[in-house]
Amino acid sequence: MASASAAAPMPTVAVAARRRLAQPVPPRNLPQDSEGAPTFSPDKPPLKLSGPDIGHLAKWSVSSFKFGFGPECLQDDDPETFWHSSSSDGPQPHFITIEFPRKVAVQKLSIFLSYPLDDSYTPANIAIRAGTGPVDIQDLRIVSLDKPDGWATFDICMEPNEDGDGFKHIDVHIIQILIVNNHMNGKDTHVRGVKVLGPLEPKVQAYEEPFPFVAPQFKMYECIR
């Protein structure tokens, strides 16, 4: 099978991905403790989430898969199942496409990988791309993974936020996770889980108004004198 999805993927997405991948992206390594590097959790699913999981809102598709190891394995919260790409049936690099029906805010991605179990099938470098449609997908970042075993969680965008204490979220319709290369130059890949996390909503204190007035005509009457 040349292409696969939970529902049939848009051909334009796959074409755009292959066109953009004609020139491989050089990995940009980040030391594990540096700002923006992925954090690792050895816990098996379910993962303790650092934001709301919005992946269920999207249509998931993959560039190829072997029978019984399709895109549904990326969302089933079962560490024993995995997406298994098929080099003979689809293009390389392999990729996952996550397509939302409307624009959503995305902060982080979490990917479950297991080098001890998957060996040369384990991704070593992945490229994250996103956009508002299949024809304007942009490169966001490269994530390097050294023999990962567990959940790797990272911000989808490397641009600092306005407060300077983290990274911005992005508003997108489509996210692509591309497997730039595997450990030991393996051809096919295994991914055991993916979570798409939205930004955390600011907590409202007991004394704060959840929907404060903005217009001066209303604000002048919000306090009792």
N, C-alpha and C positions, 0 to 999 in steps of 0.2 A: 504494500500500500504506500502510495507516494506521499500522502499527507493524512493527518489524523486529528480528530478533535472530539470533544464531548458533543459538540454540534459542528457541522462542517465549517472549517475556517475560511475566511475571506481570502481568495487567491492573491489579491493585491498586497496583503500583509506579508505573505511568504515571498512574493516577488520583490517587494521593497527591502525585506531583510536580506535576501541573497544579493541584491544589487549593492547594498551598503556594506556587505561583508566581503566584497571583492578584494579590499585592502584590509588585512588583519590589523586589529588594534593592538599596539604595543602595550603590554601590561605595565601599570604604574603601581609598584609595590609600596604598601604602607606597613611600617612596623606594627606588630600586633597591639602595642600599647599606645600608639599614636592616635591623635584625634581624627575620627572618621574611619578608623580601621574597624572591621567587624568584631563584635563581641561573641563569645562562644558559650553555649550552654550545653552540658553533656546530657541533660535530661531528654528522655525519649518523649514523643508526643503523649499527652497534650502539652504544649509549650505554655509557660507563664508569659502572657502577652504583655508587651510594653505599649500597646495601643489597641484600638478597636480593630478586629479582624473584618475586613471588607471584601475578602476574596470571593465570598459566596454570591456577591452581586454581579460577578463577571462571567463571561464565557471563556473557557480555557481551551487552548489548542496547542499542539506540539508539531514539530517539523516531521516527525516520524515516530513510530513505536512498534514494538513487537506485540503480538496478540496476547492480551491479558495484562499488559503493562502500559496502559495508556494514560492520558491526562487525569483520569479519575483517581489514579493512585497518588497524585500530588496533593489531594485534598481530603483523603480518607482518615487522616490521623492514625494510621497504622504503620509503625516503623518497619514492619516486615514486608510491606509492599513498596514498589518504586516504579517510576517511569523508566523504561528501558528503550533508548533510541535504537533506530535500525539504519546503519550506514548504507545498506543495500537498497533501502526503500525511500530514502529522503536525502535532502541536501546537507552539506556540512558547511560551517559549524551547525550543530544542533541547536534548537532554540525552543523556548516556551513563550507563547503569546497569551497575554491576559487582557481581555477586551471588555470594557465597561460600557453599558448602554448610554450612560451620561457621564459628564465630567465629574471626577471625584478627587478629593484631596488625599495624597499618599505621602506618608512620612518614612516608613521603613519597610524592608523586606526581610523575612526570615526563611532560611533554606536549610533543610535537614539533609545532611550528608554523612556517610560512614566509610571512611577509608579502610578501617580494619575488615569490613565486610565486602566492600566493592573494589578495592585495590585500583587497578588501572582504569576502571570505569568511573572513578571519582573525579569531578571537575577540579582543576587546579587554578584556572583563571576564568572568571565569568564577566561578561560585559552587560551593563544595564542600560537600556534605551527606553525612551518613552516619548509620547506625543499626543496630539489631539486627533490624529487620524493616521491611516496607514502610509500616507505619502509624506508626512512631516516628522517621522520618528528621529529623535536626536540622541546622540551619545551623551550619557550622564556620568558614568564612572566605570572603572575596572576594579574588580574585587579579586584579590589573590588569596588562595586558600591552601595552606600547607598541611596536608594529611588531616583534614577535618574529621571530627567524630562527634556529631551532635548538631545543634541548631547554630547557624551563623546568622547573626542579626546585624543589619547595617542601615544607615540612612541612605535613601535613594538618591539624594542630591547632596553635593559637597559645598553648596553656597551657604555661608553663615546667615543665620536669621538676624532680625533687626536688633535683638537684645544681645547678640554676640555670645550666647550661652548654648548654642546648638546649631542645627542646620535647618534650612527652610524645607517645608513640604512643597510638593508640586501638585498642580491640578492637571489631570490627564484623562484621556479616554483609553489609551493603550500602553501597556508595559511589555517589554520583551526582555527575557533573560537568555543570553546567548552563551553557549559553552565555547569559550575561545580555545581551550585545550584541556586535556585530562592529564592526570598523573601518568608518568611513564609513557606519554604520547598515545594513550589508548584511543581507539576510534569511536567506540560507542560510550554512552554515559548512563549513569544511574543517579536519579534524584528522588529522595524518599519523602519529601514534603516541602511545600512552599506556603508561606503566609504573607498576605498583603496587609500592612497595618496603616491605619489612618492616624492623623495627629491626635494627641490627647486634648480633650476639652479642658479649658481652665476651670478649676474648682471654684464654686461660688461659696463664700463664707455665709454663715447664718445671718449676719447683719447686712449682707449685700443684696441688692436688687438684681435678680437674674436677667431682667429685661429693662435696663435703666432708660430713662427719658434722654433724648438727644436734643430735641428742639428747644431753644430758649423759652418759648411760650409755655412749655410743659415743665421744664426744669425749675422755673421760678416758683412753682407751686408744689414741688415735691417734698418740701420740709415744712413742718409746722413751726411757725414763729411764736 
